[in-house]
């Protein structure tokens, strides 16, 4: 299928007039943002988890019921030296049931989505950290190469941990996102402010539930057609079966408000992942994601299933 044929299909599906360049850019940007979100199995706050969220992760022993009898004190525990730099590279491959994210006439394909993340997270105060992240992900389809695109993020912000308030984590970020074709021609750029709050609930030694909320507010976009703000609630249930093997179930609900056209969407996403850590720096994963989108413009409704796996390496220094 040629790039021209794909553009014609998109225009027929969305009911837009194809005579102008802006119309094609609007649909291309909107769909690419959705596809990049769906191919992430984790919640939107990742990457960037500099330290343990437990109270002992800050160099102090966990509180106990007898602390009042012992008086005011600080019991230090042995802690590894904090390493503020990290680099990760992953090579996921998925089968996706609905490449174009359309309500009818779905076409399936395979997609290779390598990603590279470099992060610097300096400690500013005892529980306050900076976040400076550069992330690049590429999407290459097996047969429908006209849908290939890349997504780049430059992130700057702060993370504040509150171990005395149920290990609450607060984040404030600026995120610059740039989408390009596989020939590196830009078709969408977005500037947004991201605010999130996340708290864990532990069940025994091997299970944990994280609940959180996030607001991603766009302040500028080019072109303006795909510009939107996202409001999200999510949950991540983690089970650690052994030192090497773990599983996660992630549920997300997104409310998407577009700045033009009176469009608003609600998306539900469910991801299941199994991770096996071969080495401290090497992880093999099996991943499945399911997504549903409902819009007040029914032409934007869709459902999609992604099944695949990933090989990832991570280095901290």
C-alpha positions as CSV (number, residue, x, y, z in Angstrom):
1,X,0.0,0.0,0.0
2,X,1.5,3.3,-1.0
3,X,1.6,6.5,1.2
4,X,-0.9,8.1,-1.2
5,X,-3.4,5.2,-0.8
6,X,-3.1,5.3,3.0
7,X,-3.9,9.0,3.0
8,X,-7.0,8.4,0.9
9,X,-8.1,5.6,3.2
10,X,-7.7,7.9,6.3
11,X,-9.6,10.7,4.7
12,X,-12.5,8.4,3.7
13,X,-12.6,6.9,7.2
14,X,-12.6,10.2,9.0
15,X,-15.0,12.0,6.6
16,X,-12.6,14.9,6.2
17,X,-11.9,16.8,3.0
18,X,-8.5,15.8,1.6
19,X,-7.8,18.9,-0.5
20,X,-5.8,20.6,2.3
21,X,-2.5,19.6,3.8
22,X,-3.6,20.5,7.3
23,X,-6.4,17.9,7.3
24,X,-4.0,15.1,6.7
25,X,-1.5,16.4,9.3
26,X,-4.3,16.6,11.9
27,X,-5.4,12.9,11.5
28,X,-1.8,11.7,11.2
29,X,-0.8,13.5,14.4
30,X,-3.9,12.4,16.3
31,X,-3.5,8.7,15.4
32,X,0.3,8.7,16.0
33,X,-0.1,10.1,19.5
34,X,-2.7,7.3,20.3
35,X,-0.5,4.6,18.8
36,X,2.6,5.7,20.8
37,X,0.5,5.6,24.0
38,X,-1.0,2.2,23.3
39,X,2.4,0.6,22.6
40,X,3.5,1.6,26.1
41,X,2.5,-1.1,28.7
42,X,3.2,1.1,31.7
43,X,1.6,4.3,32.9
44,X,2.5,7.7,31.6
45,X,4.8,8.6,34.5
46,X,7.5,6.2,33.3
47,X,10.5,6.6,32.5
48,X,12.0,8.1,35.5
49,X,11.9,6.2,38.8
50,X,15.2,7.3,40.5
51,X,14.9,5.5,43.9
52,X,12.9,3.1,46.0
53,X,9.6,4.5,47.1
54,X,9.8,2.8,50.5
55,X,10.7,4.9,53.5
56,X,13.9,2.7,53.9
57,X,14.9,3.8,50.4
58,X,16.0,7.2,51.8
59,X,18.6,5.7,54.1
60,X,16.4,5.3,57.3
61,X,15.0,2.2,58.9
62,X,11.3,1.6,58.4
63,X,9.1,2.8,61.3
64,X,7.9,0.3,63.8
65,X,5.3,0.1,66.6
66,X,8.0,0.5,69.3
67,X,9.5,3.8,68.0
68,X,7.8,5.9,70.7
69,X,9.5,3.8,73.5
70,X,12.9,4.4,72.0
71,X,12.6,8.2,71.8
72,X,13.5,10.4,68.9
73,X,16.3,8.9,66.8
74,X,17.4,8.1,63.3
75,X,18.4,4.5,62.6
76,X,20.6,4.5,59.6
77,X,20.7,1.5,57.2
78,X,23.3,0.5,54.7
79,X,22.4,1.9,51.3
80,X,24.0,1.6,47.9
81,X,25.5,4.8,46.4
82,X,22.8,6.6,44.4
83,X,23.6,6.6,40.6
84,X,21.8,9.6,38.9
85,X,22.4,8.6,35.3
86,X,20.7,5.8,33.5
87,X,20.5,4.5,29.9
88,X,18.0,2.0,28.6
89,X,17.4,0.4,25.2
90,X,14.5,-1.9,24.4
91,X,13.5,-3.9,21.3
92,X,9.8,-4.7,21.4
93,X,7.9,-6.4,18.6
94,X,4.1,-6.5,18.5
95,X,1.3,-7.9,16.4
96,X,-1.4,-5.3,16.3
97,X,-5.0,-6.0,15.2
98,X,-5.9,-2.4,14.0
99,X,-3.0,-0.5,12.4
100,X,-5.0,2.6,11.4
101,X,-7.2,2.7,14.6
102,X,-10.4,2.7,12.6
103,X,-14.0,1.7,13.7
104,X,-14.4,-0.7,10.7
105,X,-12.3,-2.4,8.1
106,X,-9.4,-3.1,10.5
107,X,-6.1,-4.3,9.1
108,X,-3.5,-6.1,11.2
109,X,0.3,-6.0,10.9
110,X,3.5,-6.5,12.9
111,X,5.4,-3.5,14.3
112,X,8.9,-3.2,15.6
113,X,9.2,-0.4,18.1
114,X,12.7,0.1,19.4
115,X,13.2,2.8,22.1
116,X,16.2,4.5,23.7
117,X,16.0,6.5,26.9
118,X,18.7,8.6,28.6
119,X,17.9,10.1,32.0
120,X,19.7,12.3,34.5
121,X,18.0,12.4,37.9
122,X,20.1,14.4,40.4
123,X,19.2,14.5,44.1
124,X,18.4,18.1,45.0
125,X,17.3,17.5,48.6
126,X,16.7,14.4,50.7
127,X,13.5,13.4,48.9
128,X,13.5,15.9,46.1
129,X,15.0,14.9,42.7
130,X,15.4,16.5,39.3
131,X,14.4,14.8,36.1
132,X,16.0,15.4,32.7
133,X,15.1,12.7,30.2
134,X,15.5,12.3,26.4
135,X,13.5,9.5,24.9
136,X,13.3,8.3,21.2
137,X,11.0,5.5,20.0
138,X,10.7,4.3,16.4
139,X,7.7,2.4,14.9
140,X,8.3,0.3,11.8
141,X,5.5,-1.8,10.3
142,X,6.1,-5.0,8.4
143,X,3.7,-4.5,5.4
144,X,2.1,-1.1,5.9
145,X,5.3,1.0,5.9
146,X,3.3,4.2,5.1
147,X,2.3,4.2,8.8
148,X,5.9,4.3,10.0
149,X,6.7,7.2,12.4
150,X,9.0,8.2,15.2
151,X,8.3,9.8,18.6
152,X,10.9,12.0,20.5
153,X,10.4,13.4,24.0
154,X,12.5,15.9,25.9
155,X,11.5,16.1,29.6
156,X,12.5,18.4,32.4
157,X,11.0,18.4,35.9
158,X,11.1,17.5,39.5
159,X,10.0,14.5,41.6
160,X,9.1,14.9,45.3
161,X,8.8,11.8,47.5
162,X,6.8,12.0,50.8
163,X,7.6,8.8,52.7
164,X,5.6,9.9,55.7
165,X,2.4,10.3,53.6
166,X,2.0,6.7,52.4
167,X,5.0,7.0,50.2
168,X,3.2,9.5,48.0
169,X,5.1,10.6,44.8
170,X,4.5,14.0,43.2
171,X,5.8,14.9,39.8
172,X,5.9,18.2,37.8
173,X,7.3,18.0,34.2
174,X,7.6,20.0,31.0
175,X,7.4,17.6,28.0
176,X,8.3,18.4,24.4
177,X,7.0,15.7,22.0
178,X,8.0,15.6,18.3
179,X,6.5,13.2,15.8
180,X,8.2,12.6,12.5
181,X,7.9,10.3,9.5
182,X,10.5,7.5,9.1
183,X,12.3,10.0,6.9
184,X,12.5,12.4,9.9
185,X,10.1,14.9,8.4
186,X,8.2,16.5,11.3
187,X,4.4,16.4,11.2
188,X,3.5,17.2,14.8
189,X,5.1,18.9,17.7
190,X,3.6,19.5,21.2
191,X,4.6,21.3,24.3
192,X,2.8,20.3,27.5
193,X,2.9,20.5,31.3
194,X,2.5,17.2,33.1
195,X,1.4,16.9,36.8
196,X,1.0,13.5,38.5
197,X,0.4,11.9,41.9
198,X,1.1,8.3,42.7
199,X,0.9,6.2,45.9
200,X,1.7,2.4,46.5
201,X,-0.2,-0.1,48.7
202,X,1.8,-3.1,49.7
203,X,0.2,-6.6,50.3
204,X,2.8,-8.7,52.0
205,X,6.4,-8.9,50.6
206,X,5.6,-9.8,47.0
207,X,2.6,-7.8,45.9
208,X,2.0,-4.1,45.4
209,X,-0.8,-1.9,44.0
210,X,0.0,1.6,42.7
211,X,-2.8,4.1,42.1
212,X,-2.3,7.4,40.5
213,X,-3.7,10.3,38.6
214,X,-2.1,12.5,35.8
215,X,-2.9,15.6,33.9
216,X,-1.1,16.3,30.7
217,X,-2.0,19.8,29.5
218,X,-0.9,21.0,26.1
219,X,0.2,24.6,26.0
220,X,1.2,24.8,22.3
221,X,1.2,22.5,19.3
222,X,2.0,22.7,15.6
223,X,-0.2,22.0,13.7
224,X,-3.0,22.8,16.2
225,X,-5.5,20.3,14.9
226,X,-4.3,17.3,17.0
227,X,-3.7,19.4,20.0
228,X,-5.4,18.0,23.2
229,X,-5.1,17.7,26.9
230,X,-5.2,14.3,28.6
231,X,-6.5,13.5,32.1
232,X,-5.7,10.0,33.3
233,X,-6.3,7.7,36.3
234,X,-4.4,4.4,36.4
235,X,-3.6,1.4,38.6
236,X,-0.7,-1.0,38.4
237,X,-0.8,-4.4,40.3
238,X,2.7,-5.9,40.6
239,X,3.5,-9.4,41.8
240,X,7.1,-10.5,42.4
241,X,7.2,-14.3,42.1
242,X,11.0,-14.5,42.6
243,X,14.1,-12.3,42.4
244,X,14.0,-12.6,38.6
245,X,10.4,-13.1,37.6
246,X,7.5,-10.7,38.0
247,X,4.1,-9.8,36.4
248,X,2.1,-6.6,36.1
249,X,-1.5,-5.7,35.3
250,X,-1.9,-2.0,34.3
251,X,-5.3,-0.4,33.8
252,X,-5.6,3.2,32.5
253,X,-8.6,5.4,31.7
254,X,-7.9,8.6,29.7
255,X,-10.2,11.6,29.1
256,X,-9.0,13.4,26.0
257,X,-10.1,17.0,25.2
258,X,-9.2,18.3,21.8
259,X,-8.8,22.0,21.3
260,X,-10.5,22.1,17.9
261,X,-13.5,20.5,16.4
262,X,-15.5,20.0,19.6
263,X,-14.0,16.5,19.9
264,X,-13.7,14.6,23.3
265,X,-12.7,11.0,23.7
266,X,-12.6,8.4,26.5
267,X,-10.0,5.6,26.2
268,X,-9.6,2.5,28.3
269,X,-6.4,0.5,28.2
270,X,-5.4,-2.8,29.9
271,X,-1.9,-4.1,29.7
272,X,-0.5,-7.5,31.0
273,X,3.3,-8.0,31.2
274,X,5.6,-10.8,32.4
275,X,9.2,-9.8,33.0
276,X,12.2,-12.2,33.5
277,X,15.4,-10.6,34.6
278,X,18.2,-12.6,33.0
279,X,20.9,-10.3,34.5
280,X,20.8,-7.1,36.6
281,X,20.9,-5.2,33.3
282,X,19.0,-7.5,30.9
283,X,15.2,-8.2,31.0
284,X,13.0,-10.3,28.7
285,X,9.3,-9.5,28.6
286,X,6.0,-10.8,27.2
287,X,3.5,-8.0,26.7
288,X,-0.2,-7.8,25.7
289,X,-2.3,-4.6,25.5
290,X,-6.0,-4.0,24.9
291,X,-7.4,-0.6,24.1
292,X,-10.9,0.9,23.4
293,X,-11.7,4.4,22.4
294,X,-15.1,6.1,22.5
295,X,-15.5,9.6,21.0
296,X,-18.4,12.0,20.7
297,X,-17.6,11.8,16.9
298,X,-18.2,8.1,16.3
299,X,-15.8,8.0,13.4
300,X,-13.0,8.1,15.9
301,X,-14.2,5.0,17.8
302,X,-11.9,2.0,17.7
303,X,-10.6,-1.1,19.5
304,X,-7.2,-2.7,19.2
305,X,-5.2,-5.7,20.5
306,X,-1.4,-5.8,20.7
307,X,0.5,-9.0,21.5
308,X,4.3,-9.2,21.6
309,X,7.5,-9.3,23.6
310,X,10.5,-7.2,24.3
311,X,14.2,-7.4,25.1
312,X,15.6,-4.5,27.2
313,X,19.0,-3.5,28.6
314,X,19.4,-0.9,31.4
315,X,22.6,0.7,32.8
316,X,22.9,3.0,35.8
317,X,26.0,5.1,36.6
